[in-house]
Amino acid sequence: MPEPEVSLLARDFYNALGFHRDADGEYDYALLKFCAAWVSTIDPVYLLAREGDDGEPPWSLLFDVENCPSESLPYLAQYVGCVLTPEMDEAQQRSEIAEPTGWKRGWHDSIETVAQRSLTGTKKVILRPRTPEVGEYYARTMLSETPDPSRVERDLRAAVPAWSLLDYEAFDGYTYADLDAGFETYAAVDAEFDSYGEILEAEL
């Protein structure tokens, strides 16, 4: 019967028991299982406090955004002043810590990233700063990909400069405001669409 998989700490503890392990296989590795259960509550701390396999200093794993245990990410986030929110998945949390959007408030990429956190599907975001004027942001997401438009709007307002105006809507087709924001002339609209039906069905 093969030995069960156990944590590093449980294995170290078990190996230290010397000859007491000799007949453990005959009893379905009861001693090894006891060691694993006994250290289970301190396994997460040991993982952080131990020296790394390649000689990394103790506790350094806690400050490695790529390899830090997921349950420790909120602690690491404190050091860069970012806020992890419930809708973020693990990859988004690591990305937010590595490149905090709060450090780039008002930047196009940062605003778009914030808006996409609670979207589904293709996570399509249309963002046009200075539309129609400087200090105003035109933002749209697709209604079919936006489970909670109020959450997206809240996140967007936190991502744009405090003095800016935000025009946001989760929509399912073009409006006159969308056309005005996206096209400089009616000739440009005519070149893009063959009929008003296409306009109504279009996605930005």
Contact map, one row per residue, 1 for C-alpha under 8 A:
111000000000000000000000100100000000000000000000000000000000000000000000000000000000000000000000000000000000000000000000000000000000000000000000000000000000000000000000000000000000000000000000000000000000
111100000000000000000000000000000000000000000000000000000000000000000000000000000000000000000000000000000000000000000000000000000000000000000000000000000000000000000000000000000000000000000000000000000000
111110000000000000000000100010000000000000000000000000000000000000000000000000000000000000000000000000000000000000000000000000000000000000000000000000000000000000000000000000000000000000000000000000000000
011111000000000000000000000010001000000000000000000000000000000000000000000000000000000000000000000000000000000000000000000000000000000000000000000000000000000000000000000000000000000000000000000000000000
001111100000000000000000000000000000000000000000000000000000000000000000000000000000000000000000000000000000000000000000000000000000000000000000000000000000000000000000000000000000000000000000000000000000
000111110110000000000000000000000001000000000000000000000000000000000000000000000000000000000000000000000000000000000000000000000000000000000000000000000000000000000000000000000000000000000000000000000000
000011111110000000000000000000000001000000100000000000000000000000000000000000000000000000000000000000000000000000000000000000000000000000000000000000000000000000000000000000000000000000000000000000000000
000001111111000000000000000000000000000000000000000000000000000000000000000000000000000000000000000000000000000000000000000000000000000000000000000000000000000000000000000000000000000000000000000000000000
000000111111100000000000000000000000001000100100000000000000000000000000000000000000000000000000000000000000000000000000000000000000000000000000000000000000000000000000000000000000000000000000000000000000
000001111111110000000000000000010011001100000000000000000000000000000000000000000000000000000000000000000000000000000000000000000000000000000000000000000000000000000000000000000000000000000000000000000000
000001111111111000000000000000010011000000000000000000000000000000000000000000000000000000000000000000000000000000000000000000000000000000000000000000000000000000000000000000000000000000000000000000000000
000000011111111100000000000000000000000000000000000000000000000000000000000000000000000000000000000000000000000000000000000000000000000000000000000000000000000000000000000000000000000000000000000000000000
000000001111111110000000000000000010000000000000000000000000000000000000000000000000000000000000000000000000000000000000000000000000000000000000000000000000000000000000000000000000000000000000000000000000
000000000111111111001000000000110010000000000000000000000000000000000000000000000000000000000000000000000000000000000000000000000000000000000000000000000000000000000000000000000000000000000000000000000000
000000000011111111001000000000000000000000000000000000000000000000000000000000000000000000000000000000000000000000000000000000000000000000000000000000000000000000000000000000000000000000000000000000000000
000000000001111111000000000000000000000000000000000000000000000000000000000000000000000000000000000000000000000000000000000000000000000000000000000000000000000000000000000000000000000000000000000000000000
000000000000111111111000000000000000000000000000000000000000000000000000000000000000000000000000000000000000000000000000000000000000000000000000000000000000000000000000000000000000000000000000000000000000
000000000000011111111100000000000000000000000000000000000000000000000000000000000000000000000000000000000000000000000000000000000000000000000000000000000000000000000000000000000000000000000000000000000000
000000000000000011111100000000000000000000000000000000000000000000000000000000000000000000000000000000000000000000000000000000000000000000000000000000000000000000000000000000000000000000000000000000000000
000000000000000011111111000000000000000000000000000000000000000000000000000000000000000000000000000000000000000000000000000000000000000000000000000000000000000000000000000000000000000000000000000000000000
000000000000011011111111000000100000000000000000000000000000000000000000000000000000000000000000000000000000000000000000000000000000000000000000000000000000000000000000000000000000000000000000000000000000
000000000000000001111111100000000000000000000000000000000000000000000000000000000000000000000000000000000000000000000000000000000000000000000000000000000000000000000000000000000000000000000000000000000000
000000000000000000011111111000000000000000000000000000000000000000000000000000000000000000000000000000000000000000000000000000000000000000000000000000000000000000000000000000000000000000000000000000000000
000000000000000000011111111111110000000000000000000000000000000000000000000000000000000000000000000000000000000000000000000000000000000000000000000000000000000000000000000000000000000000000000000000000000
101000000000000000000111111110000000000000000000000000000000000000000000000000000000000000000000000000000000000000000000000000000000000000000000000000000000000000000000000000000000000000000000000000000000
000000000000000000000011111110000000000000000000000000000000000000000000000000000000000000000000000000000000000000000000000000000000000000000000000000000000000000000000000000000000000000000000000000000000
000000000000000000000011111111000000000000000000000000000000000000000000000000000000000000000000000000000000000000000000000000000000000000000000000000000000000000000000000000000000000000000000000000000000
100000000000000000000001111111000000000000000000000000000000000000000000000000000000000000000000000000000000000000000000000000000000000000000000000000000000000000000000000000000000000000000000000000000000
001100000000000000000001111111111000000000000000000000000000000000000000000000000000000000000000000000000000000000000000000000000000000000000000000000000000000000000000000000000000000000000000000000000000
000000000000000000000001001111111100000000000000000000000000000000000000000000000000000000000000000000000000000000000000000000000000000000000000000000000000000000000000000000000000000000000000000000000000
000000000000010000001001000011111110000000000000000000000000000000000000000000000000000000000000000000000000000000000000000000000000000000000000000000000000000000000000000000000000000000000000000000000000
000000000110010000000001000011111111000000000000000000000000000000000000000000000000000000000000000000000000000000000000000000000000000000000000000000000000000000000000000000000000000000000000000000000000
000100000000000000000000000011111111100000000000000000000000000000000000000000000000000000000000000000000000000000000000000000000000000000000000000000000000000000000000000000000000000000000000000000000000
000000000000000000000000000001111111110000000000000000000000000000000000000000000000000000000000000000000000000000000000000000000000000000000000000000000000000000000000000000000000000000000000000000000000
000000000110110000000000000000111111111000000000000000000000000000000000000000000000000000000000000000000000000000000000000000000000000000000000000000000000000000000000000000000000000000000000000000000000
000001100110000000000000000000011111111100000000000000000000000000000000000000000000000000000000000000000000000000000000000000000000000000000000000000000000000000000000000000000000000000000000000000000000
000000000000000000000000000000001111111100000000000000000000000000000000000000000000000000000000000000000000000000000000000000000000000000000000000000000000000000000000000000000000000000000000000000000000
000000000000000000000000000000000111111110000000000000000000000000000000000000000000000000000000000000000000000000000000000000000000000000000000000000000000000000000000000000000000000000000000000000000000
000000001100000000000000000000000011111111100000000000000000000000000000000000000000000000000000000000000000000000000000000000000000000000000000000000000000000000000000000000000000000000000000000000000000
000000000100000000000000000000000001111111100000000000000000000000000000000000000000000000000000000000000000000000000000000000000000000000000000000000000000000000000000000000000000000000000000000000000000
000000000000000000000000000000000000011111110000000000000000000000000000000000000000000000000000000000000000000000000000000000000000000000000000000000000000000000000000000000000000000000000000000000000000
000000000000000000000000000000000000001111111100000000000000000000000000000000000000000000000000000000000000000000000000000000000000000000000000000000000000000000000000000000000000000000000000000000000000
000000101000000000000000000000000000001111111110000000000000000000000000000000000000000000000000000000000000000000000000000000000000000000000000000000000000000000000000000000000000000000000000000000000000
000000000000000000000000000000000000000011111111000000000000000000000000000000000000000000000000000000000000000000000000000000000000000000000000000000000000000000000000000000000000000000000000000000000000
000000000000000000000000000000000000000001111111100000000000000000000000000000000000000000000000000000000000000000000000000000000000000000000000000000000000000000000000000000000000000000000000000000000000
000000001000000000000000000000000000000001111111110000000000000000000000000000000000000000000000000000000000000000000000000000000000000000000000000000000000000000000000000000000000000000000000000000000000
000000000000000000000000000000000000000000111111110000000000000000000000000000000000000000000000000000000000000000000000000000000000000000000000000000000000000000000000000000000000000000000000000000000000
000000000000000000000000000000000000000000011111110000000111110000000000000000000000000000000000000000000000000000000000000000000000000000000000000000000000000000000000000000000000000000000000000000000000
000000000000000000000000000000000000000000001111111000000110000000000000000000000000000000000000000000000000000000000000000000000000000000000000000000000000000000000000000000000000000000000000000000000000
000000000000000000000000000000000000000000000111111100001110000000000000000000000000000000000000000000000000000000000000000000000000000000000000000000000000000000000000000000000000000000000000000000000000
000000000000000000000000000000000000000000000000111110111110000000000000000000000000000000000000000000000000000000000000000000000000000000000000000000000000000000000000000000000000000000000000000000000000
000000000000000000000000000000000000000000000000011111111100000000000000000000000000000000000000000000000000000000000000000000000000000000000000000000000000000000000000000000000000000000000000000000000000
000000000000000000000000000000000000000000000000001111110000000000000000000000000000000000000000000000000000000000000000000000000000000000000000000000000000000000000000000000000000000000000000000000000000
000000000000000000000000000000000000000000000000000111110000000000000000000000000000000000000000000000000000000000000000000000000000000000000000000000000000000000000000000000000000000000000000000000000000
000000000000000000000000000000000000000000000000001111111000000000000000000000000000000000000000000000000000000000000000000000000000000000000000000000000000000000000000000000000000000000000000000000000000
000000000000000000000000000000000000000000000000001111111101000000000000000000000000000000000000000000000000000000000000000000000000000000000000000000000000000000000000000000000000000000000000000000000000
000000000000000000000000000000000000000000000000011100111111000000000000000000000000000000000000000000000000000000000000000000000000000000000000000000000000000000000000000000000000000000000000000000000000
000000000000000000000000000000000000000000000001111100011111100000000000000000000000000000000000000000000000000000000000000000000000000000000000000000000000000000000000000000000000000000000000000000000000
000000000000000000000000000000000000000000000001111000001111111000000000000000000000000000000000000000000000000000000000000000000000000000000000000000000000000000000000000000000000000000000000000000000000
000000000000000000000000000000000000000000000001000000011111111100000000000000000000000000000000000000000000000000000000000000000000000000000000000000000000000000000000000000000000000000000000000000000000
000000000000000000000000000000000000000000000001000000000111111100110000000000000000000000000000000000000000000000000000000000000000000000000000000000000000000000000000000000000000000000000000000000000000
000000000000000000000000000000000000000000000001000000000011111110011001000100000000000000000000000000000000000000000000000000000000000000000000000000000000000000000000000000000000000000000000000000000000
000000000000000000000000000000000000000000000000000000000011111110010000000100000000000000000000000000000000000000000000000000000000000000000000000000000000000000000000000000000000000000000000000000000000
000000000000000000000000000000000000000000000000000000000001111111110000000000000000000000000000000000000000000000000000000000000000000000000000000000000000000000000000000000000000000000000000000000000000
000000000000000000000000000000000000000000000000000000000000011111110000100100000000000000000100110000000000000000000000000000000000000000000000000000000000000000000000000000000000000000000000000000000000
000000000000000000000000000000000000000000000000000000000000000111110000000000000000000000000100000000000000000000000000000000000000000000000000000000000000000000000000000000000000000000000000000000000000
000000000000000000000000000000000000000000000000000000000000100111111000000000000000000000000000000000000000000000000000000000000000000000000000000000000000000000000000000000000000000000000000000000000000
000000000000000000000000000000000000000000000000000000000000111111111101100000000000000000000000000000000000000000000000000000000000000000000000000000000000000000000000000000000000000000000000000000000000
000000000000000000000000000000000000000000000000000000000000010000111111100000000000000000000000000000000000000000000000000000000000000000000000000000000000000000000000000000000000000000000000000000000000
000000000000000000000000000000000000000000000000000000000000000000011111100000000000000001000000000000000000000000000000000000000000000000000000000000000000000000000000000000000000000000000000000000000000
000000000000000000000000000000000000000000000000000000000000000000001111110000000000000000000000000000000000000000000000000000000000000000000000000000000000000000000000000000000000000000000000000000000000
000000000000000000000000000000000000000000000000000000000000010000011111111100000000000000000000000000000000000000000000000000000000000000000000000000000000000000000000000000000000000000000000000000000000
000000000000000000000000000000000000000000000000000000000000000010011111111110000000000000001100000000000000000000000000000000000000000000000000000000000000000000000000000000000000000000000000000000000000
000000000000000000000000000000000000000000000000000000000000000000000011111111000001000000000000000000000000000000000000000000000000000000000000000000000000000000000000000000000000000000000000000000000000
000000000000000000000000000000000000000000000000000000000000000000000001111111100000000000000000000000000000000000000000000000000000000000000000000000000000000000000000000000000000000000000000000000000000
000000000000000000000000000000000000000000000000000000000000011010000001111111110000000000000000100000000000000000000000000000000000000000000000000000000000000000000000000000000000000000000000000000000000
000000000000000000000000000000000000000000000000000000000000000000000000111111111111000000000000100000000000000000000000000000000000000000000000000000000000000000000000000000000000000000000000000000000000
000000000000000000000000000000000000000000000000000000000000000000000000011111111110000000000000000000000000000000000000000000000000000000000000000000000000000000000000000000000000000000000000000000000000
000000000000000000000000000000000000000000000000000000000000000000000000001111111100000000000000000000000000000000000000000000000000000000000000000000000000000000000000000000000000000000000000000000000000
000000000000000000000000000000000000000000000000000000000000000000000000000111111100000000000000100100000000000000000000000000000000000000000000000000000000000000000000000000000000000000000000000000000000
000000000000000000000000000000000000000000000000000000000000000000000000000011111110000000000000000100000000000000000000000000000000000000000000000000000000000000000000000000000000000000000000000000000000
000000000000000000000000000000000000000000000000000000000000000000000000000011111111000000000001100111000000000000000000000000000000000000000000000000000000000000000000000000000000000000000000000000000000
000000000000000000000000000000000000000000000000000000000000000000000000000011001111100000000000000000000000000000000000000000000000000000000000000000000000000000000000000000000000000000000000000000000000
000000000000000000000000000000000000000000000000000000000000000000000000010010000111110100001001000000000000000000000000000000000000000000000000000000000000000000000000000000000000000000000000000000000000
000000000000000000000000000000000000000000000000000000000000000000000000000000000011111100000000000000000000000000000000000000000000000000000000000000000000000000000000000000000000000000000000000000000000
000000000000000000000000000000000000000000000000000000000000000000000000000000000001111110000000000000000000000000000000000000000000000000000000000000000000000000000000000000000000000000000000000000000000
000000000000000000000000000000000000000000000000000000000000000000000000000000000000111110000000000000000000000000001100000000000000000000000000000000000000000000000000000000000000000000000000000000000000
000000000000000000000000000000000000000000000000000000000000000000000000000000000001111111111000000000000000000000001100000000000000000000000000000000000000000000000000000000000000000000000000000000000000
000000000000000000000000000000000000000000000000000000000000000000000000000000000000011111111000000000000000000000000000000000000000000000000000000000000000000000000000000000000000000000000000000000000000
000000000000000000000000000000000000000000000000000000000000000000000100000000000000000111111100000000000000000000000000000000000000000000000000000000000000000000000000000000000000000000000000000000000000
000000000000000000000000000000000000000000000000000000000000000000000000000000000000000111111110000000000000000000000000000000000000000000000000000000000000000000000000000000000000000000000000000000000000
000000000000000000000000000000000000000000000000000000000000000000000000000000000000000111111111000000000000000000001000000000000000000000000000000000000000000000000000000000000000000000000000000000000000
000000000000000000000000000000000000000000000000000000000000000000000000100000000001000111111111100000000000000000000000000000000000000000000000000000000000000000000000000000000000000000000000000000000000
000000000000000000000000000000000000000000000000000000000000000011000000100000000000000001111111110000000000000000000000000000000000000000000000000000000000000000000000000000000000000000000000000000000000
000000000000000000000000000000000000000000000000000000000000000000000000000000000000000000111111111100000000000000000000000000000000000000000000000000000000000000000000000000000000000000000000000000000000
000000000000000000000000000000000000000000000000000000000000000000000000000000000101000000011111111110000000000000000000000000000000000000000000000000000000000000000000000000000000000000000000000000000000
000000000000000000000000000000000000000000000000000000000000000010000000000110010100000000001111111100000000000000000000000000000000000000000000000000000000000000000000000000000000000000000000000000000000
000000000000000000000000000000000000000000000000000000000000000010000000000000000000000000000111111100000000000000000000000000000000000000000000000000000000000000000000000000000000000000000000000000000000
000000000000000000000000000000000000000000000000000000000000000000000000000000000000000000000011111110100000000000000000000000000000000000000000000000000000000000000000000000000000000000000000000000000000
000000000000000000000000000000000000000000000000000000000000000000000000000000011100000000000011111111110000000000000000000000000000000000000000000000000000000000000000000000000000000000000000000000000000
000000000000000000000000000000000000000000000000000000000000000000000000000000000100000000000001001111111000011011000000000000000000000000000000000000000000001000000000000000000000000000000000000000000000
000000000000000000000000000000000000000000000000000000000000000000000000000000000100000000000000000111111000000000000000000000000000000000000000000000000000001000000000000000000000000000000000000000000000
000000000000000000000000000000000000000000000000000000000000000000000000000000000000000000000000001111111000000000000000000000000000000000000000000000000000000000000000000000000000000000000000000000000000
000000000000000000000000000000000000000000000000000000000000000000000000000000000000000000000000000111111110010000000000000000000000000000000000000000000000000000000000000000000000000000000000000000000000
000000000000000000000000000000000000000000000000000000000000000000000000000000000000000000000000000011111110011000000000000000000000000000000000000000000000001110000000000000000000000000000000000000000000
000000000000000000000000000000000000000000000000000000000000000000000000000000000000000000000000000000011111011000000000000000000000000000000000000000000000001110000000000000000000000000000000000000000000
000000000000000000000000000000000000000000000000000000000000000000000000000000000000000000000000000000011111111000000000000000000000000000000000000000000000000100000000000000000000000000000000000000000000
000000000000000000000000000000000000000000000000000000000000000000000000000000000000000000000000000000000111111100000000000000101000000000000000000000000000000000000000000000000000000000000000000000000000
000000000000000000000000000000000000000000000000000000000000000000000000000000000000000000000000000000000011111110000000000000000000000000000000000000000000000000000000000000000000000000000000000000000000
000000000000000000000000000000000000000000000000000000000000000000000000000000000000000000000000000010011111111111000000000000000000000000000000000000000000001000000000000000000000000000000000000000000000
000000000000000000000000000000000000000000000000000000000000000000000000000000000000000000000000000010001111111111100000000000000000000000000000000000000001001100000000000000000000000000000000000000000000
000000000000000000000000000000000000000000000000000000000000000000000000000000000000000000000000000000000001111111110000000010100000000000000000000000000000000000000000000000000000000000000000000000000000
000000000000000000000000000000000000000000000000000000000000000000000000000000000000000000000000000010000000111111111000000000000000000000000000000000000000000000000000000000000000000000000000000000000000
000000000000000000000000000000000000000000000000000000000000000000000000000000000000000000000000000010000000011111111000000000000000000000000000000000000011001000000000000000000000000000000000000000000000
000000000000000000000000000000000000000000000000000000000000000000000000000000000000000000000000000000000000001111111110000010000000000000000000000000011011000000000000000000000000000000000000000000000000
000000000000000000000000000000000000000000000000000000000000000000000000000000000000000000000000000000000000000111111111001110000000000000000000000000010000000000000000000000000000000000000000000000000000
000000000000000000000000000000000000000000000000000000000000000000000000000000000000001100010000000000000000000011111110000000000000000000000000000000000000000000000000000000000000000000000000000000000000
000000000000000000000000000000000000000000000000000000000000000000000000000000000000001100000000000000000000000000111111000000000000000000000000011100110000000000000000000000000000000000000000000000000000
000000000000000000000000000000000000000000000000000000000000000000000000000000000000000000000000000000000000000000111111101000000000000000000000111000000000000000000000000000000000000000000000000000000000
000000000000000000000000000000000000000000000000000000000000000000000000000000000000000000000000000000000000000000010111111000000000000000000000111000000000000000000000000000000000000000000000000000000000
000000000000000000000000000000000000000000000000000000000000000000000000000000000000000000000000000000000000000000000011111000000000000000000000100000000000000000000000000000000000000000000000000000000000
000000000000000000000000000000000000000000000000000000000000000000000000000000000000000000000000000000000000000000000001111100000000000000000000100000000000000000000000000000000000000000000000000000000000
000000000000000000000000000000000000000000000000000000000000000000000000000000000000000000000000000000000000000000010011111110000000000000001000100000000000000000000000000000000000000000000000000000000000
000000000000000000000000000000000000000000000000000000000000000000000000000000000000000000000000000000000000000000010000011111000000000000001100100000000000000000000000000000000000000000000000000000000000
000000000000000000000000000000000000000000000000000000000000000000000000000000000000000000000000000000000000000100110000001111100000000000111100000000000000000000000000000000000000000000000000000000000000
000000000000000000000000000000000000000000000000000000000000000000000000000000000000000000000000000000000000000000000000000111110000000001111000000000000000000000000000000000000000000000000000000000000001
000000000000000000000000000000000000000000000000000000000000000000000000000000000000000000000000000000000001000100000000000011111000000011110000000000000000000000000000000000000000000000000000000000000000
000000000000000000000000000000000000000000000000000000000000000000000000000000000000000000000000000000000000000000000000000001111110000011100000000000000000000000000000000000000000000000000000000000000000
000000000000000000000000000000000000000000000000000000000000000000000000000000000000000000000000000000000001000000000000000000111110011111000000000000000000000000000000000000000000000000000000000000000000
000000000000000000000000000000000000000000000000000000000000000000000000000000000000000000000000000000000000000000000000000000011111111111000000000000000000000000000000000000000000000000000000000000000000
000000000000000000000000000000000000000000000000000000000000000000000000000000000000000000000000000000000000000000000000000000011111110111000000000000000000000000000000000000000000100000000000000000000000
000000000000000000000000000000000000000000000000000000000000000000000000000000000000000000000000000000000000000000000000000000000111110111000000000000000000000000000000000000000000100000000000000000000000
000000000000000000000000000000000000000000000000000000000000000000000000000000000000000000000000000000000000000000000000000000000111111100000000000000000000000000000000000000000000000000000000000000000000
000000000000000000000000000000000000000000000000000000000000000000000000000000000000000000000000000000000000000000000000000000001111111100000000000000000000000000000000000000000000000000000000000000000000
000000000000000000000000000000000000000000000000000000000000000000000000000000000000000000000000000000000000000000000000000000001100111110000000000000000000000000111000000000000000000000000000000000000000
000000000000000000000000000000000000000000000000000000000000000000000000000000000000000000000000000000000000000000000000000000001111111111000000000000000000000000011110000000000000000000000000000000000000
000000000000000000000000000000000000000000000000000000000000000000000000000000000000000000000000000000000000000000000000000000111111001111100000000000000000000000011110000000000000000000000000000000000000
000000000000000000000000000000000000000000000000000000000000000000000000000000000000000000000000000000000000000000000000000001111111000111110000000000000000000000000111000000000000100000000000000000000000
000000000000000000000000000000000000000000000000000000000000000000000000000000000000000000000000000000000000000000000000000011110000000011111000000000000000000000000111100000000000000000000000000000000000
000000000000000000000000000000000000000000000000000000000000000000000000000000000000000000000000000000000000000000000000000011100000000001111100000000000000000000000001111000000000000000000000000000000000
000000000000000000000000000000000000000000000000000000000000000000000000000000000000000000000000000000000000000000000000001111000000000000111110110000000000000000000000111000000000000000000000000000000000
000000000000000000000000000000000000000000000000000000000000000000000000000000000000000000000000000000000000000000000000000110000000000000011111110000000000000000000000011100000000000000000000000000000010
000000000000000000000000000000000000000000000000000000000000000000000000000000000000000000000000000000000000000000000000000000000000000000001111111010000000000000000000011100000000000000000000000000000000
000000000000000000000000000000000000000000000000000000000000000000000000000000000000000000000000000000000000000000000000000000000000000000000111111000000000000000000000000100000000000000000000000000000000
000000000000000000000000000000000000000000000000000000000000000000000000000000000000000000000000000000000000000000000011111100000000000000001111111000000000000000000000000000000000000000000000000000000000
000000000000000000000000000000000000000000000000000000000000000000000000000000000000000000000000000000000000000000000111000000000000000000001111111110010000000000000000010000000000000000000000000000000000
000000000000000000000000000000000000000000000000000000000000000000000000000000000000000000000000000000000000000000000111000000000000000000000011111110000000000000000000000000000000000000000000000000000000
000000000000000000000000000000000000000000000000000000000000000000000000000000000000000000000000000000000000000000000100000000000000000000000000011111110000000000000000000000000000000000000000000000000000
000000000000000000000000000000000000000000000000000000000000000000000000000000000000000000000000000000000000000000000000000000000000000000000010011111111000000000000000110000000000000000000000000000000000
000000000000000000000000000000000000000000000000000000000000000000000000000000000000000000000000000000000000000000000000000000000000000000000000000111111100000000000000000000000000000000000000000000000000
000000000000000000000000000000000000000000000000000000000000000000000000000000000000000000000000000000000000000000000100000000000000000000000000000111111110000000000000000000000000000000000000000000000000
000000000000000000000000000000000000000000000000000000000000000000000000000000000000000000000000000000000000000000110100000000000000000000000000010111111111000000000000000000000000000000000000000000000000
000000000000000000000000000000000000000000000000000000000000000000000000000000000000000000000000000000000000000000100000000000000000000000000000000011111111100000000001000000000000000000000000000000000000
000000000000000000000000000000000000000000000000000000000000000000000000000000000000000000000000000000000000000000000000000000000000000000000000000001111111110000000000000000000000000000000000000000000000
000000000000000000000000000000000000000000000000000000000000000000000000000000000000000000000000000000000000000001100000000000000000000000000000000000111111111000000000000000000000000000000000000000000000
000000000000000000000000000000000000000000000000000000000000000000000000000000000000000000000000000000000000001001100000000000000000000000000000000000011111111100000000000000000000000000000000000000000000
000000000000000000000000000000000000000000000000000000000000000000000000000000000000000000000000000000000000000000000000000000000000000000000000000000001111111111000100000000000000000000000000000000000000
000000000000000000000000000000000000000000000000000000000000000000000000000000000000000000000000000000000000000000000000000000000000000000000000000000000111111111000000000000000000000000000000000000000000
000000000000000000000000000000000000000000000000000000000000000000000000000000000000000000000000000011001100011001000000000000000000000000000000000000000011111110000000000000000000000000000000000000000000
000000000000000000000000000000000000000000000000000000000000000000000000000000000000000000000000000000001110001000000000000000000000000000000000000000000001111111010000000000000000000000000000000000000000
000000000000000000000000000000000000000000000000000000000000000000000000000000000000000000000000000000001100000000000000000000000000000000000000000000000000111111110000000000000000000000000000000000000000
000000000000000000000000000000000000000000000000000000000000000000000000000000000000000000000000000000000000000000000000000000000000000000000000000000000000110111110000000000000000000000000000000000000000
000000000000000000000000000000000000000000000000000000000000000000000000000000000000000000000000000000000000000000000000000000000000001000000000000000000000000011111000000000000000000000000000000000000000
000000000000000000000000000000000000000000000000000000000000000000000000000000000000000000000000000000000000000000000000000000000000001110000000000000000000000111111100000000000000000000000000000000000000
000000000000000000000000000000000000000000000000000000000000000000000000000000000000000000000000000000000000000000000000000000000000001110000000000000000000000000111110000000000000000000000000000000000000
000000000000000000000000000000000000000000000000000000000000000000000000000000000000000000000000000000000000000000000000000000000000000111100000000000000000100000011111000000000000000000000000000000000000
000000000000000000000000000000000000000000000000000000000000000000000000000000000000000000000000000000000000000000000000000000000000000111100000000000000000000000001111100000000000000000000000000000000000
000000000000000000000000000000000000000000000000000000000000000000000000000000000000000000000000000000000000000000000000000000000000000001110000000000001000000000000111110000000000000000000000000000000000
000000000000000000000000000000000000000000000000000000000000000000000000000000000000000000000000000000000000000000000000000000000000000000111000000010000000000000000011111000000000000000000000000000000000
000000000000000000000000000000000000000000000000000000000000000000000000000000000000000000000000000000000000000000000000000000000000000000011110010010000000000000000001111100000000000000000000000000000000
000000000000000000000000000000000000000000000000000000000000000000000000000000000000000000000000000000000000000000000000000000000000000000011110000000000000000000000000111111000000000000000000000000000000
000000000000000000000000000000000000000000000000000000000000000000000000000000000000000000000000000000000000000000000000000000000000000000000111000000000000000000000000011111000000000000000000000000001010
000000000000000000000000000000000000000000000000000000000000000000000000000000000000000000000000000000000000000000000000000000000000000000000000000000000000000000000000001111100000000000000000000000111111
000000000000000000000000000000000000000000000000000000000000000000000000000000000000000000000000000000000000000000000000000000000000000000000000000000000000000000000000001111111110000000000000000000111111
000000000000000000000000000000000000000000000000000000000000000000000000000000000000000000000000000000000000000000000000000000000000000000000000000000000000000000000000000011111110000000000000000000010000
000000000000000000000000000000000000000000000000000000000000000000000000000000000000000000000000000000000000000000000000000000000000000000000000000000000000000000000000000001111111000000000000000000000000
000000000000000000000000000000000000000000000000000000000000000000000000000000000000000000000000000000000000000000000000000000000000000000000000000000000000000000000000000001111111100000000000000000000000
000000000000000000000000000000000000000000000000000000000000000000000000000000000000000000000000000000000000000000000000000000000000000000000000000000000000000000000000000001111111110000000000000000000000
000000000000000000000000000000000000000000000000000000000000000000000000000000000000000000000000000000000000000000000000000000000000000000000000000000000000000000000000000001111111111000001000000000000000
000000000000000000000000000000000000000000000000000000000000000000000000000000000000000000000000000000000000000000000000000000000000000000000000000000000000000000000000000000011111111100000000000000000000
000000000000000000000000000000000000000000000000000000000000000000000000000000000000000000000000000000000000000000000000000000000011000001000000000000000000000000000000000000001111111100000000000000000000
000000000000000000000000000000000000000000000000000000000000000000000000000000000000000000000000000000000000000000000000000000000000000000000000000000000000000000000000000000000111111100000000000000000000
000000000000000000000000000000000000000000000000000000000000000000000000000000000000000000000000000000000000000000000000000000000000000000000000000000000000000000000000000000000011111111011000000000000000
000000000000000000000000000000000000000000000000000000000000000000000000000000000000000000000000000000000000000000000000000000000000000000000000000000000000000000000000000000000001111111010000000000000000
000000000000000000000000000000000000000000000000000000000000000000000000000000000000000000000000000000000000000000000000000000000000000000000000000000000000000000000000000000000000001111111000000000000000
000000000000000000000000000000000000000000000000000000000000000000000000000000000000000000000000000000000000000000000000000000000000000000000000000000000000000000000000000000000000001111111100000000000000
000000000000000000000000000000000000000000000000000000000000000000000000000000000000000000000000000000000000000000000000000000000000000000000000000000000000000000000000000000000000000011111110000000000000
000000000000000000000000000000000000000000000000000000000000000000000000000000000000000000000000000000000000000000000000000000000000000000000000000000000000000000000000000000000000001111111111000000000000
000000000000000000000000000000000000000000000000000000000000000000000000000000000000000000000000000000000000000000000000000000000000000000000000000000000000000000000000000000000010001011111111100000000000
000000000000000000000000000000000000000000000000000000000000000000000000000000000000000000000000000000000000000000000000000000000000000000000000000000000000000000000000000000000000000001111111110000000000
000000000000000000000000000000000000000000000000000000000000000000000000000000000000000000000000000000000000000000000000000000000000000000000000000000000000000000000000000000000000000000111111110000000000
000000000000000000000000000000000000000000000000000000000000000000000000000000000000000000000000000000000000000000000000000000000000000000000000000000000000000000000000000000000000000000011111110000000000
000000000000000000000000000000000000000000000000000000000000000000000000000000000000000000000000000000000000000000000000000000000000000000000000000000000000000000000000000000000000000000001111111101100000
000000000000000000000000000000000000000000000000000000000000000000000000000000000000000000000000000000000000000000000000000000000000000000000000000000000000000000000000000000000000000000000111111101000000
000000000000000000000000000000000000000000000000000000000000000000000000000000000000000000000000000000000000000000000000000000000000000000000000000000000000000000000000000000000000000000000000111111100000
000000000000000000000000000000000000000000000000000000000000000000000000000000000000000000000000000000000000000000000000000000000000000000000000000000000000000000000000000000000000000000000000111111110000
000000000000000000000000000000000000000000000000000000000000000000000000000000000000000000000000000000000000000000000000000000000000000000000000000000000000000000000000000000000000000000000000001111111000
000000000000000000000000000000000000000000000000000000000000000000000000000000000000000000000000000000000000000000000000000000000000000000000000000000000000000000000000000000000000000000000000111111111100
000000000000000000000000000000000000000000000000000000000000000000000000000000000000000000000000000000000000000000000000000000000000000000000000000000000000000000000000000011000000000000000000101111111100
000000000000000000000000000000000000000000000000000000000000000000000000000000000000000000000000000000000000000000000000000000000000000000000000000000000000000000000000000011100000000000000000000111111100
000000000000000000000000000000000000000000000000000000000000000000000000000000000000000000000000000000000000000000000000000000000000000000000000000000000000000000000000000111000000000000000000000011111110
000000000000000000000000000000000000000000000000000000000000000000000000000000000000000000000000000000000000000000000000000000000000000000000000000000000000000000000000000011000000000000000000000001111111
000000000000000000000000000000000000000000000000000000000000000000000000000000000000000000000000000000000000000000000000000000000000000000000100000000000000000000000000000111000000000000000000000000001111
000000000000000000000000000000000000000000000000000000000000000000000000000000000000000000000000000000000000000000000000000001000000000000000000000000000000000000000000000011000000000000000000000000000111
